[in-house]
Amino acid sequence: MRYDVTLKIDYEYSQPTDNTRNLLRLLPGDIPGVQTIHDWTLALTPQPSEQAHFTDFFGNWVTSAVWHMPIEEVKIALNFQAERFPQSSLLSFATPLERMAQALAAQRGAHPGSPLHFTAPTRRAPLHAEMSAFARDQLRDGFSALDAVQAVGSALHAEMTYSAEATDVDTEAAEAFAARAGVCQDYSHIMIACLRGIGIPAGYVSGFLRTYPPPGKERLVGVDAMHAWVRAWVGPETGWIEFDPTNNQFAGADYITIGYGRDYDDIAPVRGTTRGWGSQKSEQSVDVAVVG
């Protein structure tokens, strides 16, 4: 499946700001066997005083942008084409759950894809007794790690209510779990914490999701979404798999990956600082259109 993706993010400041610095993790990369990216353009308005591209430890593309002059707005416009390849069915060569500790102990690499980076608690996905207990309640005798991932993700989907009003970007996973409400970021952080609590390495995926209009309705431009889901390591044979607890499904042809991290902090789409005073407002639109 080939997609044309357009993302627009606009920031407006009530007063001119000085020395604005941003790190953007918005550019998706090629993932062998999963996706290929074509013809990307990234436009920043006003033109930054300094701009550079590099990759971080986990291999995510990062754009550094600095404005030395006072500015009243920042407009970000990203466009690219993505080819997402069909994924083979998940034959269960996953490690039995009771052998995951042994499988992890055999891992020695410190490369970016090593599951060892994704076992420890992080600020946004801490180990939490109630979330770990919730995960354990979903397990059954004979489960593989893959079975456990699907069971925990499906249980969270059933237990949680999707609500944009319930949380914000800074809401802690424990708070969203207690309320049983939140958005894709909250679902993902809770699931990551649950999986780590039962010994399954897990991380955060940032990307785009193609959405479908209601039956009988036309597709609206700009109403698709930036999205987040979960990546879990289920043993050396199967490796990493991706599950979306918000939609109770494995990530497939409707998903386009930007990058990976231990939690949102590693892969926040826009992060930066400004010097000034006053308020700020932002708007975002995403369009994921099938090409051809």
N, C-alpha and C positions, 0 to 999 in steps of 0.2 A: 504494500500500500504506500502511495506517495502523497505527501501532504504539503500544502503551502501554509506556512505559519506566520502570523503577524502579531506582534506584541507591542502595545503602546503603554507607557507609564509616564504620567505628567505630575510634576511637583510644582506647587505654587507657594511662594513665601509672602507673608503680609508685609514684610520689610526686606530690603536688600540684604543678602547674606554675603559674607566675605570668607575666603579660604575654604571653599566647599571641596570636600574630598570624598570620592565614592569608589567602592569596589563592587563591580557588577559581575555576578555569576549567572549569566543569561545565555551565553553561547553554548549550544549543544555540540557534542563531538561525535565522531564516528565510534561505534562500538561493534567490533567484529561479530558478524552473525546476527546482530540485533538491528542496527540502524546505520545509515549513511547520510551525512548532511551535505547539501549542495547549496552553493550560491548565497551565502549569508551576507547581509549588510546590517550594520549597527550604526545608527545616526544619533548623535547627542547634540542638543540645542540648548543654550549657545555652545559654540565650539569650545571644548576644554583648552585651557592653557597647556596642559600636559595630558597625554593619553598613551597607554601602553597595554599590551596583551601578554599574559604569561599563564602557565599552568601551576596549580597548587599541588600539594603533596598527593592528593587523591586523583590527580589527573584532570581536574575540572578547569575549563577555560575561565580566566579572570581578566576583566578589563579594569584598569586603573585610570580614573579620570579626576583631574584637579582643575579647579577654576580659581585663579588668583584675584580676579576682579569681582566687584559686587555683582550679584545676579538676583533676579526676582523669580526665576523659574528654571527648571530643568526638564527637558522633554527627551524621552528615550524611545526610539523607534527601532525595533528589531524585525527583520524579515529573513526567512530562509525556507528552503525546501528540505524535507526529510523523507527518506525512504525507509520504511519500517518493514522488516522481513518477517514472514510467517515463522512462528515458533513451534518447535516440535512438541509433541505431547510429553507431559512430565511422567515418564516411566519411573517408578519408585526404586531407584538405586540409592535413595537417601539412607543415611546412617540410622540405625535404630536409636531411639532417643536415649536408651540406657548406655549406649556406647559413645555418646557425643563427647564426654569428658576425655575419654581415651583418644578419640580422633583429634581433638583440639591439642592435647598434650603432644601429639606427634607433629604438629605444625611448628616449623622453626623459622620461616621466612618473616621478614619485616617489610616486605614490599607493600605498596598501597592496597592491593587486593587481599592481603592476609586477613583471615577472620579474627586474628588476635587483636586487631585494632578495634573490634566491634563487640567485645565482651564486657568491658568495664562500664560502670555507670557514667553518664555524662550529665551536664547541667540540665538539659531539657528532657533527658530520658534516664532519670535516676532509678536505682533499684528501690523498690517500694513494696513493703510487705503485702499490702492488699492487692496490688496488681500481680505480684508473683503468685499469690494464693488463687486469684482468679484464673491465671494461666494454668496452674496445676489442676484446677477443677475441670478443665476441658480435656485432660489427658486420659487415655485408655491404655490398657495393657496391649503391648505389641505395637504401639505407635512408632513410626519413624519420625525423624525430625521434620520431614515434609508434612506428614499427617498433623503434627503438632502445630506447625505454622498455619495450616489451613483451618484447623479447629479453633485456634485462638483468634485468628482474624475474623472468622465467621461469627464467633460468639460476641466479639466486640461490635460487629456490625449490628447484631440483633439487640444488643444491650444499649447501645448509644443512640442518641437522637442528633441528627445533623442540624446545627443551628449557628448561623453566623453571628447572632446576637449574644450567644452564651459565653464566648471567649474573645480574646484579642491575641495579637502576635506574641505577647509576653505572658500569657496564661500558663501556669505550670501544669505539667501532665497530671499530677496528683489531684489538682483542683478540677480539671476537666473530667477526670475519671470519677471523682466523687459526685459531680453533677450529672454524669452520664450524658454529656452534651458537648458539642464543639464542631470544628471543621476538620478538613483533611489533615492539617498540621497536627491537631490534637489527637485524632485517631492514630496517626502514624507514630507519634511520640509514645502514646500509651502502649501500642502494640510492640514497639521496640523494647520498652521497659519490661513488658510481660515476657517477651521471648528471652531477653538476657537473664531474667529472673529464673528461668528454667534451663539455663545453660545453652541457649541457641544464640550465636552471634547474629546481631541485627543492626541495620543502619537505615538511613533516611535517603529517599530518592526524591529529587526535585525535577519537575518536568511539565508537560502539557498533556491534556486529555481531550480527545475529540468527544464532544457531546452530541446528542441527537435531539431534534425537536420533538415535542409531543405528537402523537398520532394525529394526522390531519392538519398539522401546522407547518408553515414554511420555516426553513432554517434561517435564523437571525444572525447577521454578521456581528462579530465582536463579543458574543456572549459565551464563548468557550472559556476555559479556565486554566490558569496555572494550577498545578496540582502537586500533591505529595503522596507517596506511598512507601512501602517497606521492602527492604532487601534483606534476605536472611540466608545464612550459610547452613546447608543441611548435610554437610559431609563432603569428603574429598572426591567421591565419585560424581555426585550431582553438582556440587559447588553452590553457587549463588542462585537463588530464585527470587522473584518479586511478587508481592501480594498487596492488593489494595483493600484495606479494611473498610474504607468509606463506601466502596461499591461491592464488597464481598466477592472479589474475583482476582485471579492471577493477572498480572499486567500482560497485555497482549498487543494486538495490532493497533488499537486506538490510543496507545501511550507513546509519547516521545520524551526521551530522557534528556535532561540538561546535565545532571551530574549526581554524584554520590557524596555522602558524609556520614559522620557518626550521629548527628542530629542536625536540626535546622541551622545551628550556629555555623556549621562547616560549609553550608551551601545556600545561605541567605541570598536571594536574588539581587538585592541592593542593600549595601551597608556603607555607612559613611558618617562624616561629621561636617558641621557647618559652624561658622562663628557669626552670631547676630542675635536678634531678639524678635519676638513676635510669634505668630502662629504659622502652621503649614497645613496644606491640604493636598491630597493626591487622588488621582483617578487612574484606573487601569482597564484596558480592554485586550482581549485575546481572540484571535480568529484562527481556527484550524480547518482548512478547506481541503477536500480531496482533489487531487490534480488528475484530470482526465476522466 
